[in-house]
Amino acid sequence: MTYGCTDDIRDAISGLSYAQLARKPISELTGWNGALIENNPGSVKFAAPLLIAHGDENGLVPSVASDALAARLCDLGQVLEYRLFDKGGAMLNGEPAQEVGAWIDARFAGEAMPSEPSTSRSDAVKYEVCG
């Protein structure tokens, strides 16, 4: 866990049950529920602007998870942009990666977040702005 990458860890625990990995049942771990609630994204609005960029062919996290997160944060009044890219996997490359980089550069340059989506600014198949 300390030195391995995700693939190394996955390979090391492949085929092991929770009982083989854990020292006690999850129900006996004090503070576990509180930690899950505290670390659940989408439950707290924060001051910094946020970009959620997701590839629709991401095999690890389905896009409906990012859809739900964006909707929950928008309901809280979070300032955010959400972009779902066609044929993007877990690692965005090419134009999507350039868009993400340009978004980060613009925020550090002090540029305000857009108040509405502009299809001329994005290759995303879904592009939403809120906050």
C-alpha positions in Angstrom: 0.0 0.0 0.0 2.8 2.4 0.8 4.8 2.0 -2.4 2.5 0.3 -4.9 0.4 1.9 -7.6 -3.3 1.1 -8.0 -2.6 -1.9 -10.3 -0.1 -3.3 -7.8 -2.6 -3.0 -4.9 -5.4 -4.5 -7.0 -3.3 -7.5 -8.0 -2.1 -8.0 -4.4 -5.6 -8.2 -3.0 -7.3 -9.9 -5.9 -9.4 -12.8 -4.8 -9.2 -11.9 -1.1 -12.4 -11.5 0.9 -13.1 -8.6 3.2 -12.7 -11.0 6.1 -9.2 -11.9 4.9 -8.3 -8.2 4.6 -9.9 -6.7 7.7 -9.0 -7.1 11.3 -12.6 -6.5 12.5 -16.0 -6.1 11.0 -16.7 -2.7 9.6 -19.5 -2.2 12.1 -17.0 -2.3 14.9 -14.8 0.5 13.5 -15.5 3.5 15.7 -15.9 6.7 13.8 -16.4 4.9 10.5 -19.9 6.3 9.7 -18.8 9.8 10.6 -15.7 9.6 8.4 -17.8 8.4 5.5 -20.2 11.3 5.9 -17.4 13.8 6.3 -15.6 12.6 3.2 -18.7 12.3 1.0 -18.2 14.8 -1.8 -21.2 16.9 -2.6 -22.4 17.6 0.9 -20.7 20.9 1.5 -20.4 24.1 -0.6 -17.0 25.7 -0.7 -15.6 29.0 -1.9 -13.3 27.8 -4.7 -14.7 27.2 -8.2 -14.9 23.6 -9.3 -14.5 21.8 -12.6 -15.9 18.3 -12.9 -14.5 16.7 -16.1 -15.5 13.1 -16.9 -15.0 10.7 -19.8 -18.1 8.8 -20.8 -16.1 5.6 -21.3 -14.6 5.7 -17.8 -14.6 2.1 -16.7 -13.9 2.9 -13.1 -16.6 5.5 -12.3 -19.8 5.7 -14.3 -20.8 9.2 -15.6 -24.1 9.0 -13.6 -22.0 9.4 -10.5 -20.5 12.6 -11.8 -24.0 13.7 -12.9 -25.3 13.1 -9.4 -22.4 14.9 -7.8 -22.8 17.9 -10.1 -26.5 18.1 -9.4 -26.0 17.9 -5.6 -23.4 20.6 -5.6 -25.4 22.8 -7.9 -28.4 22.5 -5.4 -26.0 23.7 -2.7 -25.1 26.8 -4.8 -21.6 25.6 -5.6 -19.9 27.5 -8.4 -19.0 24.7 -10.9 -18.6 23.6 -14.5 -19.4 20.1 -15.4 -18.1 18.6 -18.7 -18.7 15.1 -19.9 -16.5 14.2 -22.8 -17.4 11.7 -25.5 -15.1 8.7 -25.6 -13.0 9.9 -22.7 -11.7 7.2 -20.3 -10.4 7.5 -16.8 -7.5 9.6 -18.1 -8.6 12.5 -20.3 -6.2 13.1 -23.2 -6.1 15.4 -26.2 -8.7 18.2 -26.5 -10.4 17.3 -23.1 -7.0 17.5 -21.3 -6.3 20.8 -23.0 -9.7 22.2 -21.9 -9.0 21.1 -18.3 -5.6 22.8 -18.4 -7.1 26.0 -19.9 -9.7 26.0 -17.2 -7.1 25.8 -14.4 -4.9 28.4 -16.1 -7.9 30.8 -16.3 -8.8 30.4 -12.6 -5.2 31.1 -11.6 -5.2 34.1 -13.9 -8.1 35.5 -11.9 -10.7 35.0 -14.7 -14.2 34.7 -13.5 -16.2 31.5 -14.0 -18.6 31.7 -16.9 -22.2 32.1 -15.9 -23.6 29.9 -18.6 -22.2 27.1 -20.9 -20.8 28.0 -24.3 -20.6 25.2 -26.8 -18.0 27.1 -28.7 -15.7 26.7 -25.7 -15.9 23.0 -25.2 -15.9 19.6 -27.0 -17.9 18.1 -24.2 -21.1 16.3 -25.0 -22.6 17.6 -21.8 -21.6 21.0 -20.5 -23.3 22.6 -17.5 -22.5 25.7 -15.4 -24.1 26.5 -12.0 -23.6 28.7 -9.0 
